[in-house]
Amino acid sequence: MVPEERKIFDNGSHKNILLEDFGHGEMVQANVHLIVDNGQGMILDPGGHKVFKHLLSEIGSLIGIDNLRYIFLSHQDPGYCCCC
């Protein structure tokens, strides 16, 4: 169940969910979005390698990791892209 304050958009079949603070204040905050359309997901800007396992765990609980289809990287940065 996603808390209402993390749902940016939800019309039932299409959702934008904000996934945040996997660094627990220990690193730069990443504002990761999970876009879900008919149960299939895409991560927007997944953050760095230190938070990626926590991110995948969260996605697994929300849509199931097998339903993650795409990872979108908006820019190139070694600390940011290396998790992919």
trRosetta pair geometry for C-beta under 8 A, 3 or more apart (Angstrom, degrees):
i j d omega theta_ij theta_ji phi_ij phi_ji
2 6 5.4 -117 178 80 97 115
2 7 5.7 108 119 -61 124 95
2 17 5.5 -89 -139 -131 153 127
2 62 6.7 47 -64 -123 107 112
3 6 5.0 82 68 7 85 105
3 7 7.7 -153 97 -13 45 86
4 7 5.7 -54 -153 25 41 113
6 17 5.7 33 139 -165 97 79
6 18 4.8 -133 -158 59 73 86
6 19 7.4 61 -168 -77 126 42
6 20 7.7 -155 -123 16 106 99
7 10 4.8 -32 -170 -21 128 124
7 15 6.8 -67 -141 -157 94 103
7 16 7.5 106 -168 77 54 60
7 17 6.0 -32 -104 -106 56 73
7 18 7.8 -129 -58 14 12 83
8 16 4.0 -53 66 100 113 108
8 17 6.9 -162 11 -89 86 19
8 18 5.8 99 -40 -34 105 96
8 33 7.2 -25 7 -131 144 114
9 14 7.1 -23 123 118 111 89
9 15 6.4 175 93 -148 70 39
9 16 4.3 48 37 26 97 104
10 14 7.7 -176 -135 92 36 52
10 15 4.6 17 -105 -113 79 91
10 16 7.7 -130 -56 33 63 58
10 17 8.0 51 -71 -70 106 83
11 14 5.4 11 45 52 101 88
11 15 7.8 -158 25 -72 57 59
13 37 6.8 35 145 -159 80 55
13 38 5.3 7 -172 -75 100 66
14 35 7.9 -12 -168 -174 81 84
14 36 7.1 169 -151 91 37 62
14 37 5.1 7 -111 -110 81 75
14 38 7.7 -9 -71 -29 66 62
15 34 7.7 4 108 105 101 86
15 35 7.2 168 88 -155 57 42
15 36 4.4 4 53 53 101 103
15 37 7.9 -162 26 -67 62 44
16 33 5.9 -15 -168 -168 89 117
16 34 7.6 155 -156 78 41 49
16 35 5.6 -11 -103 -104 72 73
16 36 8.0 -165 -71 22 30 71
17 33 6.9 142 72 -160 45 62
17 34 4.6 -18 61 60 101 99
17 35 8.0 -175 22 -77 71 27
17 36 6.9 26 -2 -3 111 111
17 62 6.9 -162 79 -158 168 155
18 31 6.6 -36 -152 -165 101 86
18 32 7.5 122 -164 77 52 51
18 33 6.0 -35 -100 -102 53 72
19 22 7.4 21 150 -40 95 111
19 32 4.4 -39 72 84 98 103
19 33 7.0 164 19 -101 82 18
19 34 5.6 61 -20 -18 120 106
19 55 6.4 100 134 -133 142 84
19 58 5.6 133 -142 118 128 150
19 59 7.6 -33 -82 -63 162 80
20 29 6.8 18 -165 -171 100 102
20 30 7.2 -167 -129 86 65 56
20 31 5.7 -8 -98 -116 109 57
20 32 6.7 176 -77 32 53 76
21 24 6.5 84 168 -77 86 37
21 25 7.5 11 -152 -41 100 63
21 29 6.5 -23 -86 -130 63 97
22 30 7.1 -27 35 51 102 108
22 32 7.8 10 -5 10 122 134
22 47 6.6 138 49 95 125 171
22 51 3.7 107 101 -156 124 114
22 54 4.1 157 -156 94 118 135
22 55 5.8 -58 -66 -57 165 78
22 58 7.6 -112 -88 -16 118 137
23 26 5.1 -139 167 54 85 75
23 27 4.0 -116 -151 49 138 90
23 28 7.1 128 -26 63 174 32
23 29 6.5 -135 38 -96 128 46
23 30 7.1 112 -21 8 116 90
23 47 7.7 -151 -43 -168 104 137
23 50 6.8 58 -109 104 87 117
23 51 5.5 -61 -62 -74 73 124
27 48 7.1 -91 144 43 150 137
27 50 6.2 110 -12 76 163 145
27 51 7.5 -139 64 -42 135 112
28 48 7.9 86 58 -10 99 128
30 45 6.7 -159 -171 136 102 99
30 46 7.5 14 159 136 147 28
30 47 3.2 162 70 -97 175 103
30 48 7.0 -167 -52 2 140 74
30 51 6.4 -170 29 59 134 157
31 45 7.2 29 80 91 64 130
32 43 6.3 -20 -173 -164 108 97
32 44 6.8 157 -163 74 55 64
32 45 5.9 -145 -110 92 63 76
32 46 5.7 46 -123 -129 124 35
32 47 5.5 -63 -59 -24 119 105
32 55 6.2 -34 109 -127 175 125
33 43 7.4 144 80 -160 51 48
33 44 4.1 0 58 46 100 117
33 45 7.2 54 21 42 82 92
34 41 5.6 -19 -172 -157 96 119
34 42 7.4 152 -157 75 51 43
34 43 6.0 -25 -101 -101 69 63
34 44 7.7 -150 -71 15 23 80
34 59 6.2 174 -110 -108 139 94
34 62 6.6 80 117 94 164 156
34 63 7.4 -172 169 -5 133 129
35 41 6.7 144 78 -153 50 61
35 42 4.7 -14 59 59 102 96
35 44 6.5 66 -16 -27 105 108
36 39 6.7 6 -177 -111 103 12
36 40 6.9 151 -154 72 62 35
36 41 4.9 -25 -97 -94 76 81
36 42 8.0 -174 -74 22 37 65
36 62 7.7 -128 -64 140 143 114
36 63 5.8 -169 -114 -83 127 141
37 40 5.7 -29 68 62 74 89
39 63 6.4 152 -165 -154 58 104
39 67 5.6 -89 154 -150 80 141
40 63 7.8 123 -122 175 10 140
40 67 5.6 -135 -112 -176 44 87
40 69 5.0 15 -178 -14 104 132
41 59 6.5 173 117 -158 163 111
41 62 7.8 92 -84 100 151 112
41 63 4.8 139 -36 70 131 163
41 67 5.5 77 7 122 97 89
41 68 4.8 -41 76 -107 109 58
41 69 6.4 152 66 15 47 79
41 70 7.7 -147 117 41 50 71
42 68 7.6 129 -87 -158 27 68
42 69 6.2 -44 -73 66 76 86
42 70 3.9 -6 -118 68 98 104
42 71 7.2 -172 -161 -78 68 24
42 72 6.0 45 167 -16 111 107
43 46 4.8 41 141 -80 137 95
43 55 7.2 66 -130 163 143 127
43 59 7.0 -57 -73 -86 112 144
43 68 6.9 11 -24 -152 100 116
43 70 7.3 -159 30 101 61 61
43 71 5.0 -5 58 -121 105 71
43 72 6.7 -167 91 27 53 73
44 72 4.9 -17 -112 67 61 117
44 74 7.2 39 -175 -38 86 109
45 72 7.0 -36 -31 95 54 81
45 73 6.8 100 -96 -127 54 45
45 74 5.4 -25 -71 7 106 108
45 80 7.5 -33 -157 -175 80 119
46 52 6.2 45 148 -112 119 88
46 55 5.9 124 -165 139 92 167
46 71 5.9 -22 -34 -153 129 111
46 73 7.7 -48 13 -87 90 80
46 80 8.0 138 66 -180 71 73
46 83 5.8 -129 105 87 124 133
46 84 6.6 130 37 -62 141 99
47 51 4.6 -33 122 68 139 129
47 52 6.8 -170 83 -70 93 65
47 55 6.4 169 43 -56 121 143
47 80 7.0 -101 -173 -139 18 74
47 83 7.1 20 90 13 62 158
48 51 5.9 82 63 20 70 94
48 52 7.2 -105 113 -36 36 92
48 79 5.0 -23 -117 158 119 84
48 80 5.7 -68 -82 -98 72 44
48 82 7.3 20 -154 50 71 98
48 83 6.1 143 174 -34 29 123
49 52 5.5 -36 -140 -1 37 122
49 79 7.3 -108 6 -165 93 58
49 82 5.2 -41 -49 94 120 104
49 83 4.3 -176 -89 -77 61 88
51 54 5.3 -62 -167 46 64 113
51 55 5.7 70 136 -30 85 104
51 83 7.9 -43 63 -92 66 158
52 55 5.3 -54 -146 36 35 116
52 56 6.3 34 157 -19 68 102
52 83 3.8 176 -70 -157 145 132
53 56 5.8 -49 -146 36 33 110
53 57 6.5 38 152 -22 62 104
54 57 5.6 -52 -151 34 32 115
54 58 6.5 34 151 -19 64 104
55 58 5.8 -56 -152 35 31 111
55 59 6.3 28 153 -16 66 106
56 59 5.6 -53 -143 39 34 110
56 60 6.1 42 154 -25 65 105
56 65 6.3 35 -174 -111 91 118
57 60 5.6 -52 -149 33 29 116
57 61 6.7 24 154 -15 62 104
58 61 6.0 -59 -153 37 31 106
58 62 6.4 21 153 -15 66 112
59 62 5.7 -62 -144 41 33 108
59 63 6.2 -37 -179 40 72 95
59 65 6.2 88 105 -97 101 66
59 68 5.7 40 156 -72 139 127
60 63 7.8 -88 -126 60 15 56
60 64 6.2 25 -152 -134 54 26
60 65 4.3 -13 -95 -44 89 94
63 67 4.5 -112 144 81 103 132
63 68 7.0 123 86 -60 121 70
64 67 4.7 77 75 3 92 109
65 68 5.7 -35 -163 6 49 116
68 71 7.7 33 165 -59 111 83
71 84 5.3 -180 116 -121 152 124
73 76 7.2 65 142 -82 126 52
73 80 7.3 130 -146 128 107 104
73 81 5.6 47 -140 -105 151 95
73 84 6.6 -103 -57 -2 126 159
75 80 7.3 28 83 88 84 153
76 80 7.9 161 -176 68 24 112
76 81 6.0 -15 -142 -31 59 147
77 80 3.8 51 74 20 107 118
77 81 6.1 146 62 -9 52 93
78 81 6.5 -61 -121 46 22 95
78 82 5.8 36 174 -44 61 110
79 82 6.4 -35 -130 11 19 117
80 83 7.7 -63 170 13 30 101
81 84 5.8 -58 -171 32 61 110
